[in-house]
Amino acid sequence: MLFRSVSRSDGRIKKVAVLAGAVGFPDTPAVGWRALGWVSSRAWAGRTVDFASIWKEFYKVLLFGPAGVTDPELSKRAEDIITRRRNKIVTPTRALACSHMRDISMRGAVSPARVGRTPVLFVHGKEDIVSSAERIAAYASTFQSHSLMVLPGQGHQIFITDERLFDRVGQFFSQ
C-alpha cells in the first residue's frame, strides 16, 4: 500500500509512505513459492482441498505471520478479524493471484529514481511472509532519504492488525 503527501502550492510529492511493501523482482518467484508452501501446509494441516477453507487459514498467516495459526491467542484474534471482515475477504482466483504477482514484480510505484530525495517511510510487519523485513530494509537503504519502522508480531496485513498504523503514518506526514 502506498501513500503520498503532495504539496498544495506546486503539486510536488513531499513525502511517501510504503505499508507492507513487496520488493519485486528478483524476490517475486520466491514470494510465489513461499505462498504456495504456506497454502499447501494449510491444506495438509486441515486435511482439505477446499480452497476457501485453505485460504481462510492462510489469511491468518498473512495477518500475523506463522504465529497466526500456531499461537492460540493470535489464531483466535485472526478468527475474530476474519469473521468481522467476511464480506470483504476475497478468495483469490488464479487470475487475481497472477495479476497480484505481476504487480509485485513491477515495483515501479516507488523507486529511488522516481522519488529522489523525497523522504520515504517504510512500515513493515516483522512476521510478513510476503517480503521479509530484512529484504525491505535492504531495499529501503537504496533510497536517499528513508526511514524504516518494523512492527513486531505483525504480518503482511498491517493495515488491518495494527490499530495505531495510520496514526504513525499521519505523524510522519505531519513532521
Secondary structure, DSSP 8 states (H G I E B T S, - for coil): -EEEEE-TTT--EEEEEEES----TTSHHHHHHHHHHHHHHHHHHHT---HHHHHHHHHHHHHHTTHHHHSHHHHHHHHHHHHHTTTT-----HHHHHHHHHHHHH--SS-HHHHTT--EEEEEETT-SSS-HHHHHHHHTTSSSEEEEEETT--S-HHHH-TTHHHHHHHHHH-
